Amino acid sequence: QLQLVESGGGLVQPGGSLRLSCAASGVTLDYYAIGWFRQAPGKEREGVSCISSTGNIDYADSVKGRFTISRDNAKNTAYLQMNNLKPEDTAIYYCAAGCGFPDYWGQGTQVTVSS
């Protein structure tokens, strides 16, 4: 069974950067799209970015130009580089196998953007 583990979250000042990692085990990620989602307190979970198995990429409008999604199939890992972070980016970030209706989810990593 596929297991996903996120890491790289933390506390950062506005304008700062973080890189989230999503490490998979149990099954190869090669044939899965990988999605990054986030959920802020009191809000619904929202999609942030998606990278397909063939490398097609989408971003939510709110993060375009600031976030970059990537994947390294050799390492069975996906990444989310987040630059110019804003307080409104504060949320728990989750990776998932699949972007529309994911089959598998990680446990999440907290990202807090605050001065």
C-alpha positions in Angstrom: 0.0 0.0 0.0 1.2 3.5 -0.8 2.3 5.6 2.1 3.0 9.3 1.8 5.0 11.4 4.3 5.3 15.2 4.1 8.2 17.1 5.6 9.7 20.6 5.4 7.0 22.7 7.0 7.7 25.2 9.7 7.5 28.9 10.8 8.7 31.4 8.3 8.5 35.2 8.0 6.5 36.8 5.2 8.6 36.8 2.0 10.4 33.7 3.1 10.7 30.3 1.4 10.1 26.7 2.3 10.5 23.5 0.4 8.0 20.7 1.2 8.8 17.1 0.4 6.5 14.2 -0.1 8.2 10.9 0.2 6.4 7.8 -1.0 6.9 4.2 0.1 5.2 0.9 -0.7 4.4 1.7 -4.3 6.1 3.6 -7.0 4.8 7.1 -7.7 5.7 6.8 -11.4 2.1 6.3 -12.6 0.4 8.7 -10.2 -0.4 12.3 -10.5 0.8 14.1 -7.3 -1.3 16.8 -5.8 -0.5 19.3 -3.0 -3.4 20.6 -1.0 -3.8 22.8 2.0 -6.3 23.5 4.7 -6.3 26.7 6.7 -8.1 26.9 10.1 -11.8 27.3 9.6 -11.6 26.8 5.8 -12.1 23.9 3.4 -9.2 22.1 1.9 -8.1 23.5 -1.4 -5.9 22.3 -4.2 -2.6 24.1 -4.5 -0.8 22.4 -7.3 -0.8 19.2 -9.4 1.9 17.4 -11.4 0.8 14.6 -13.7 2.7 11.4 -14.3 3.8 12.9 -17.6 4.9 16.2 -16.0 1.9 18.4 -16.8 1.5 21.0 -14.1 -1.3 23.2 -12.7 -1.3 25.8 -10.0 -4.0 27.5 -8.1 -4.2 31.2 -9.1 -3.3 32.2 -5.5 0.2 30.6 -5.8 1.1 31.0 -9.4 4.5 32.6 -9.8 5.4 31.8 -6.2 5.2 28.0 -5.8 6.9 25.4 -8.0 5.9 21.7 -8.0 8.3 19.0 -9.1 8.8 15.3 -8.8 11.8 13.0 -8.7 10.6 9.5 -9.6 14.0 8.0 -9.0 13.6 9.1 -5.3 9.9 8.4 -5.3 9.5 11.9 -4.0 7.6 15.1 -4.9 8.3 18.6 -3.9 6.7 22.0 -3.5 9.0 24.9 -3.5 7.2 27.9 -1.9 8.7 31.4 -2.3 7.5 34.8 -1.3 5.3 33.3 1.3 2.4 35.3 2.6 0.4 35.0 5.9 -2.5 33.7 3.9 -0.4 30.7 2.9 -0.6 29.5 6.5 -2.2 26.1 6.5 -1.6 22.4 6.9 -0.2 21.2 3.6 -0.9 17.7 2.3 0.4 15.7 -0.6 -1.8 13.1 -2.3 -1.5 10.5 -4.9 -3.9 11.8 -7.5 -5.3 15.3 -8.0 -9.0 15.0 -8.6 -10.1 12.4 -6.1 -6.8 11.2 -4.5 -6.5 7.6 -3.5 -3.8 8.2 -0.9 -3.0 11.1 1.5 -0.1 12.1 3.6 -0.5 13.2 7.2 0.2 16.8 6.5 2.8 19.3 7.5 2.2 22.7 9.1 3.3 25.9 7.4 3.0 29.1 9.4 3.8 32.4 7.8 4.1 35.1 10.4 6.4 37.9 11.6 
